Amino acid sequence: MSDFGDVPDDEHDPITLSPVVEEFLGDPGTPADVFSAVVAFLIDLRQNAFPHLSLPVPGRPGMHSAPLRRDQGLVEYAVNEGSDPPQIYVSRILRAD
């Protein structure tokens, strides 16, 4: 653990972001409202691997999708429930615009 409370260090973090998602979040051109909706989703995801309105993606075992707050888009992510805590891979963000 780091000195920042309950935030795990990268090695023990159950959430991994794809390079595309990392680039999206690091891009200064990402609108602030979309950025904040993604961050809010990641906070929810840290507390529950299946946040409110999360649905399985048909035909893709382990994959789920969930809407971002304020109808900013959709997040797709994979959950490995066989580990404790579940390992989560956030694969992409689909913006509404």
DSSP file (Angstrom, degrees, kcal/mol; ACC not computed):
  #  RESIDUE AA STRUCTURE BP1 BP2  ACC     N-H-->O    O-->H-N    N-H-->O    O-->H-N    TCO  KAPPA ALPHA  PHI   PSI    X-CA   Y-CA   Z-CA
    1    1 A M              0   0    0      0, 0.0     2,-0.1     0, 0.0     5,-0.1   0.000 360.0 360.0 360.0 151.7    0.0    0.0    0.0
    2    2 A S        -     0   0    0      5,-1.1     3,-0.3     3,-0.2     5,-0.1  -0.268 360.0 -97.6 -91.5-177.7    1.0    3.6   -0.6
    3    3 A D  S    S+     0   0    0      1,-0.2     2,-0.1    -2,-0.1     3,-0.1   0.326 105.1  86.5 -81.8   8.2    0.9    6.5    1.7
    4    4 A F  S >  S-     0   0    0      3,-0.3     3,-0.8     1,-0.2     2,-0.3  -0.271  98.4-108.4-107.7  45.8   -2.4    7.6    0.2
    5    5 A G  T 3  S-     0   0    0     -3,-0.3    -1,-0.2     1,-0.2    -3,-0.2  -0.497  87.0  -4.4  75.5-129.1   -4.8    5.6    2.2
    6    6 A D  T 3  S+     0   0    0     -2,-0.3    -1,-0.2    -3,-0.1    -3,-0.1   0.260  96.0 117.1 -90.1  11.7   -6.6    2.7    0.6
    7    7 A V    <   -     0   0    0     -3,-0.8    -5,-1.1    -5,-0.1    -3,-0.3  -0.716  60.7-137.9 -83.9 117.9   -5.2    3.2   -2.9
    8    8 A P        -     0   0    0      0, 0.0     5,-0.1     0, 0.0    -2,-0.1  -0.331  19.8-106.7 -72.3 155.6   -3.1    0.2   -3.9
    9    9 A D    >>  -     0   0    0      1,-0.1     3,-1.2    -7,-0.0     4,-0.7  -0.339  41.6 -96.3 -72.7 167.1    0.2    0.5   -5.6
   10   10 A D  G >4 S+     0   0    0      1,-0.3     3,-0.6     2,-0.2    -1,-0.1   0.832 122.8  58.2 -55.7 -36.0    0.2   -0.4   -9.3
   11   11 A E  G 34 S+     0   0    0      1,-0.2    -1,-0.3     3,-0.0     0, 0.0   0.827 116.8  32.2 -65.4 -31.9    1.5   -3.9   -8.6
   12   12 A H  G <4 S+     0   0    0     -3,-1.2    -1,-0.2     3,-0.0    -2,-0.2   0.293  86.6 122.0-109.7   8.4   -1.5   -4.8   -6.3
   13   13 A D    <<  -     0   0    0     -4,-0.7    -6,-0.0    -3,-0.6    -3,-0.0  -0.589  52.6-152.1 -74.7 126.0   -4.2   -2.7   -8.1
   14   14 A P  S    S+     0   0    0      0, 0.0    74,-3.6     0, 0.0     2,-0.5   0.621  77.7  74.9 -74.2 -10.1   -7.0   -5.0   -9.2
   15   15 A I  E     -a   88   0A   0     72,-0.2     2,-0.4    74,-0.1    74,-0.2  -0.903  60.3-175.5-108.2 126.3   -7.9   -2.6  -12.0
   16   16 A T  E     -a   89   0A   0     72,-2.9    74,-2.9    -2,-0.5     2,-0.4  -0.967  13.9-146.6-117.4 134.7   -5.7   -2.4  -15.1
   17   17 A L  E     -a   90   0A   0     -2,-0.4    74,-0.2    72,-0.2    72,-0.0  -0.826  19.5-120.3 -99.3 137.8   -6.3    0.1  -17.9
   18   18 A S     >  -     0   0    0     72,-2.5     4,-2.6    -2,-0.4     5,-0.2  -0.320  30.9-107.6 -66.2 158.4   -5.6   -0.8  -21.5
   19   19 A P  H  > S+     0   0    0      0, 0.0     4,-2.4     0, 0.0     5,-0.2   0.859 121.9  55.5 -55.6 -35.0   -3.1    1.5  -23.3
   20   20 A V  H  > S+     0   0    0      2,-0.2     4,-2.3    71,-0.2     5,-0.1   0.909 109.4  45.1 -65.1 -42.0   -6.0    3.0  -25.2
   21   21 A V  H  > S+     0   0    0     69,-0.3     4,-2.6    70,-0.2     5,-0.2   0.905 112.2  51.7 -69.4 -41.4   -7.8    4.0  -22.0
   22   22 A E  H  X S+     0   0    0     -4,-2.6     4,-1.8     2,-0.2    -2,-0.2   0.922 111.7  47.4 -59.4 -43.4   -4.6    5.3  -20.4
   23   23 A E  H  X S+     0   0    0     -4,-2.4     4,-0.9    -5,-0.2    -2,-0.2   0.918 110.6  52.2 -63.5 -43.5   -4.0    7.4  -23.5
   24   24 A F  H >< S+     0   0    0     -4,-2.3     3,-0.6     1,-0.2    -2,-0.2   0.918 112.4  44.7 -57.7 -46.4   -7.6    8.7  -23.5
   25   25 A L  H 3< S+     0   0    0     -4,-2.6    -1,-0.2     1,-0.2    -2,-0.2   0.789 114.9  48.9 -71.5 -27.3   -7.3    9.7  -19.8
   26   26 A G  H 3< S+     0   0    0     -4,-1.8    -1,-0.2    -5,-0.2    -2,-0.2   0.528  85.9 105.7 -88.5  -6.5   -3.9   11.4  -20.4
   27   27 A D    X<  -     0   0    0     -4,-0.9     3,-2.0    -3,-0.6    -4,-0.0  -0.633  62.9-150.2 -78.7 120.0   -5.0   13.3  -23.5
   28   28 A P  T 3  S+     0   0    0      0, 0.0    -1,-0.2     0, 0.0    -4,-0.0   0.694  95.7  65.0 -62.5 -15.9   -5.5   17.0  -22.7
   29   29 A G  T 3  S+     0   0    0      2,-0.1    -5,-0.1    -5,-0.0    -2,-0.0   0.542  72.5 110.2 -83.7  -7.0   -8.1   17.1  -25.4
   30   30 A T  S <  S-     0   0    0     -3,-2.0     5,-0.0    -6,-0.2    -6,-0.0  -0.562  81.5-111.0 -68.1 123.8  -10.4   14.7  -23.5
   31   31 A P     >  -     0   0    0      0, 0.0     4,-2.7     0, 0.0     3,-0.3  -0.252  18.9-125.1 -58.4 142.5  -13.4   16.9  -22.3
   32   32 A A  H  > S+     0   0    0      1,-0.2     4,-2.7     2,-0.2     5,-0.2   0.852 109.1  53.9 -58.8 -38.0  -13.5   17.5  -18.6
   33   33 A D  H  > S+     0   0    0      2,-0.2     4,-1.5     1,-0.2    -1,-0.2   0.876 111.9  44.3 -68.5 -35.2  -17.0   16.1  -18.3
   34   34 A V  H  > S+     0   0    0     -3,-0.3     4,-2.3     2,-0.2    -2,-0.2   0.920 113.2  51.4 -71.6 -44.5  -16.1   12.8  -20.0
   35   35 A F  H  X S+     0   0    0     -4,-2.7     4,-2.5     1,-0.2    -2,-0.2   0.935 111.5  47.0 -56.3 -48.5  -12.9   12.6  -18.0
   36   36 A S  H  X S+     0   0    0     -4,-2.7     4,-2.4     1,-0.2    -1,-0.2   0.856 110.1  53.3 -66.4 -33.8  -14.8   13.0  -14.7
   37   37 A A  H  X S+     0   0    0     -4,-1.5     4,-2.0    -5,-0.2    32,-0.4   0.894 110.3  47.7 -66.6 -38.9  -17.4   10.5  -15.7
   38   38 A V  H  X S+     0   0    0     -4,-2.3     4,-2.5     2,-0.2    -2,-0.2   0.926 112.2  48.9 -66.5 -44.7  -14.7    7.9  -16.4
   39   39 A V  H  X S+     0   0    0     -4,-2.5     4,-2.1     1,-0.2    -2,-0.2   0.919 110.5  50.9 -61.6 -43.3  -13.0    8.6  -13.1
   40   40 A A  H  X S+     0   0    0     -4,-2.4     4,-2.3     1,-0.2    -1,-0.2   0.899 110.1  50.7 -60.5 -40.3  -16.3    8.3  -11.3
   41   41 A F  H  X S+     0   0    0     -4,-2.0     4,-3.0     1,-0.2    -2,-0.2   0.926 108.2  51.6 -63.2 -44.1  -16.9    5.0  -13.0
   42   42 A L  H  X S+     0   0    0     -4,-2.5     4,-1.9     1,-0.2    -1,-0.2   0.866 108.7  51.4 -62.4 -35.5  -13.4    3.7  -12.0
   43   43 A I  H  X S+     0   0    0     -4,-2.1     4,-1.2     2,-0.2    -1,-0.2   0.935 112.2  46.0 -64.8 -46.0  -14.2    4.7   -8.4
   44   44 A D  H  X S+     0   0    0     -4,-2.3     4,-1.9     1,-0.2     3,-0.4   0.911 111.4  52.9 -60.7 -42.4  -17.5    2.7   -8.6
   45   45 A L  H  < S+     0   0    0     -4,-3.0    -1,-0.2     1,-0.2    -2,-0.2   0.848 103.2  57.0 -63.7 -35.6  -15.7   -0.2  -10.2
   46   46 A R  H  < S+     0   0    0     -4,-1.9    -1,-0.2     1,-0.2    -2,-0.2   0.839 112.7  41.7 -64.3 -32.2  -13.1   -0.3   -7.4
   47   47 A Q  H  < S+     0   0    0     -4,-1.2     2,-0.3    -3,-0.4    -2,-0.2   0.769 132.4  13.6 -85.9 -27.2  -15.9   -0.8   -4.9
   48   48 A N     <  -     0   0    0     -4,-1.9    -1,-0.3    -5,-0.1    -2,-0.0  -0.925  59.3-147.7-154.4 120.7  -18.0   -3.3   -7.0
   49   49 A A  S    S+     0   0    0     -2,-0.3    -4,-0.1     1,-0.3    -3,-0.1   0.669 102.2  44.4 -64.2 -14.8  -16.8   -5.2  -10.1
   50   50 A F  S    S-     0   0    0     -6,-0.1    -1,-0.3    -5,-0.0     3,-0.1  -0.628  84.6-171.8-129.6  74.0  -20.4   -5.0  -11.4
   51   51 A P    >   -     0   0    0      0, 0.0     3,-2.3     0, 0.0    -6,-0.0  -0.070  44.1 -59.7 -63.6 167.9  -21.6   -1.4  -10.8
   52   52 A H  T 3  S+     0   0    0      1,-0.3     3,-0.1    14,-0.1    -8,-0.0  -0.171 125.9  13.0 -48.6 133.5  -25.2   -0.3  -11.3
   53   53 A L  T 3  S+     0   0    0      1,-0.3    -1,-0.3    -3,-0.1     2,-0.2   0.475  88.5 145.6  73.3   7.0  -26.4   -0.8  -14.9
   54   54 A S    <   -     0   0    0     -3,-2.3    -1,-0.3    12,-0.2    12,-0.2  -0.552  26.4-173.3 -72.1 137.0  -23.4   -3.0  -15.8
   55   55 A L  E     -B   65   0A   0     10,-2.9    10,-2.7    -2,-0.2     2,-0.1  -0.973  27.4-107.1-132.5 146.8  -24.4   -5.8  -18.2
   56   56 A P  E     -B   64   0A   0      0, 0.0     8,-0.3     0, 0.0     0, 0.0  -0.428  35.7-119.0 -65.7 146.9  -22.5   -8.8  -19.7
   57   57 A V    >   -     0   0    0      6,-2.3     3,-2.0     3,-0.4     6,-0.3  -0.811  34.7-115.0 -88.5 118.4  -21.5   -8.4  -23.3
   58   58 A P  T 3  S+     0   0    0      0, 0.0    -1,-0.0     0, 0.0     6,-0.0  -0.246  95.5  10.6 -56.7 134.3  -23.3  -11.2  -25.3
   59   59 A G  T 3  S+     0   0    0      1,-0.1    -2,-0.0     4,-0.0     0, 0.0   0.479 108.7  92.2  78.9   2.4  -20.9  -13.7  -26.8
   60   60 A R  S X  S-     0   0    0     -3,-2.0     3,-2.2     3,-0.2    -3,-0.4  -0.753  71.2-145.1-129.9  85.8  -17.9  -12.4  -24.9
   61   61 A P  T 3  S+     0   0    0      0, 0.0     3,-0.1     0, 0.0     0, 0.0  -0.205  83.5  13.0 -54.5 133.6  -17.5  -14.4  -21.6
   62   62 A G  T 3  S+     0   0    0      1,-0.3    17,-2.3    16,-0.1     2,-0.3   0.237 100.0 119.4  85.8 -13.5  -16.2  -12.2  -18.8
   63   63 A M  E <   + C   0  78A   0     -3,-2.2    -6,-2.3    -6,-0.3     2,-0.3  -0.639  37.7 177.8 -89.2 143.8  -16.8   -9.0  -20.7
   64   64 A H  E     -BC  56  77A   0     13,-3.0    13,-2.6    -2,-0.3     2,-0.3  -0.942  14.2-155.6-137.4 158.5  -19.1   -6.3  -19.3
   65   65 A S  E     +BC  55  76A   0    -10,-2.7   -10,-2.9    -2,-0.3    11,-0.2  -0.973  11.5 178.9-133.3 152.5  -20.3   -2.9  -20.4
   66   66 A A  E     - C   0  75A   0      9,-1.9     9,-2.9    -2,-0.3   -12,-0.2  -0.991  29.0-111.5-151.1 144.1  -21.7   -0.1  -18.3
   67   67 A P  E     - C   0  74A   0      0, 0.0     7,-0.3     0, 0.0     2,-0.2  -0.457  30.1-122.6 -75.4 149.3  -22.8    3.5  -19.1
   68   68 A L    >   -     0   0    0      5,-2.7     3,-0.9     1,-0.1     5,-0.4  -0.556  40.1 -88.5 -82.1 155.8  -20.9    6.5  -17.9
   69   69 A R  G >  S+     0   0    0    -32,-0.4     3,-1.2     1,-0.2    -1,-0.1  -0.232 111.4  23.2 -60.6 153.5  -22.6    9.0  -15.7
   70   70 A R  G 3  S-     0   0    0      1,-0.2    -1,-0.2     2,-0.1   -33,-0.0   0.769 126.3 -78.6  59.0  28.9  -24.4   11.9  -17.5
   71   71 A D  G <  S+     0   0    0     -3,-0.9    -1,-0.2     1,-0.1    -2,-0.2   0.850  87.3 145.4  51.9  40.3  -24.8    9.8  -20.7
   72   72 A Q    <   -     0   0    0     -3,-1.2    24,-2.1    -4,-0.2    25,-0.4   0.602  64.6 -76.0 -83.4 -11.8  -21.2   10.5  -21.6
   73   73 A G  E     - D   0  95A   0     -5,-0.4    -5,-2.7    22,-0.3     2,-0.3  -0.996  53.3 -65.6 152.4-156.1  -20.6    7.1  -23.2
   74   74 A L  E     -CD  67  94A   0     20,-2.6    20,-3.5    -2,-0.3     2,-0.4  -0.977  27.5-147.3-138.2 144.7  -20.0    3.4  -22.4
   75   75 A V  E     -CD  66  93A   0     -9,-2.9    -9,-1.9    -2,-0.3     2,-0.4  -0.944   8.4-160.0-113.4 135.4  -17.1    1.5  -20.7
   76   76 A E  E     +CD  65  92A   0     16,-2.5    16,-1.6    -2,-0.4    15,-1.5  -0.956  22.9 159.8-112.6 135.6  -16.2   -2.0  -21.7
   77   77 A Y  E     -CD  64  90A   0    -13,-2.6   -13,-3.0    -2,-0.4     2,-0.4  -0.989  32.4-130.3-152.9 156.4  -14.2   -4.1  -19.3
   78   78 A A  E     -CD  63  89A   0     11,-2.7    11,-2.5    -2,-0.3     2,-0.5  -0.873  17.4-156.5-111.2 143.8  -13.3   -7.7  -18.4
   79   79 A V  E     - D   0  88A   0    -17,-2.3     2,-0.9    -2,-0.4     9,-0.2  -0.981   8.9-159.6-124.1 126.4  -13.6   -9.3  -15.0
   80   80 A N  E >   - D   0  87A   0      7,-3.1     7,-1.5    -2,-0.5     3,-1.1  -0.865  12.6-179.6-100.0  97.5  -11.7  -12.3  -13.8
   81   81 A E  T 3   +     0   0    0     -2,-0.9    -1,-0.1     1,-0.2     7,-0.0   0.564  66.7  81.7 -76.1  -7.7  -13.8  -13.4  -10.9
   82   82 A G  T 3  S+     0   0    0      5,-0.1     2,-0.3    -3,-0.1    -1,-0.2   0.537  84.5  68.8 -76.9  -5.0  -11.5  -16.3  -10.1
   83   83 A S  S <  S-     0   0    0     -3,-1.1     4,-0.0     4,-0.1    -3,-0.0  -0.756  90.3-102.4-111.6 161.2   -9.1  -14.1   -8.1
   84   84 A D  S    S+     0   0    0     -2,-0.3    -3,-0.1     1,-0.2    -2,-0.0  -0.942 115.4  23.1-126.3 108.9   -9.6  -12.3   -4.8
   85   85 A P  S    S-     0   0    0      0, 0.0    -1,-0.2     0, 0.0    -3,-0.0   0.579 115.2-106.3 -75.0 163.9  -10.2   -9.4   -5.3
   86   86 A P        -     0   0    0      0, 0.0     2,-0.4     0, 0.0    -5,-0.2  -0.316  31.1-125.7 -57.2 136.6  -11.5   -9.9   -8.9
   87   87 A Q  E     - D   0  80A   0     -7,-1.5    -7,-3.1   -72,-0.1     2,-0.4  -0.724  27.7-162.5 -86.0 133.9   -9.0   -8.6  -11.5
   88   88 A I  E     -aD  15  79A   0    -74,-3.6   -72,-2.9    -2,-0.4     2,-0.6  -0.965  12.2-165.4-125.0 132.3  -10.5   -6.1  -13.9
   89   89 A Y  E     -aD  16  78A   0    -11,-2.5   -11,-2.7    -2,-0.4     2,-0.8  -0.956  11.4-152.5-117.9 111.3   -9.2   -5.0  -17.2
   90   90 A V  E     +aD  17  77A   0    -74,-2.9   -72,-2.5    -2,-0.6   -69,-0.3  -0.750  19.1 178.0 -84.7 110.0  -10.8   -1.8  -18.6
   91   91 A S  E     -     0   0A   0    -15,-1.5     2,-0.3    -2,-0.8   -70,-0.2   0.858  50.5 -11.3 -89.1 -37.8  -10.5   -2.2  -22.3
   92   92 A R  E     - D   0  76A   0    -16,-1.6   -16,-2.5   -72,-0.1     2,-0.5  -0.999  44.7-136.0-162.7 160.0  -12.1    0.8  -23.9
   93   93 A I  E     - D   0  75A   0     -2,-0.3     2,-0.7   -18,-0.2   -18,-0.2  -0.981  16.9-159.0-117.2 126.1  -14.2    3.9  -23.5
   94   94 A L  E     - D   0  74A   0    -20,-3.5   -20,-2.6    -2,-0.5     2,-0.1  -0.921  16.4-145.6-107.2 109.8  -16.9    4.6  -26.1
   95   95 A R  E     - D   0  73A   0     -2,-0.7   -22,-0.3   -22,-0.2   -23,-0.1  -0.442  10.2-135.6 -76.7 148.9  -17.8    8.2  -26.1
   96   96 A A              0   0    0    -24,-2.1   -23,-0.2     1,-0.2    -1,-0.1   0.736 360.0 360.0 -74.3 -23.4  -21.4    9.3  -26.8
   97   97 A D              0   0    0    -25,-0.4    -1,-0.2     0, 0.0   -24,-0.1   0.480 360.0 360.0 -89.2 360.0  -20.4   12.1  -29.1
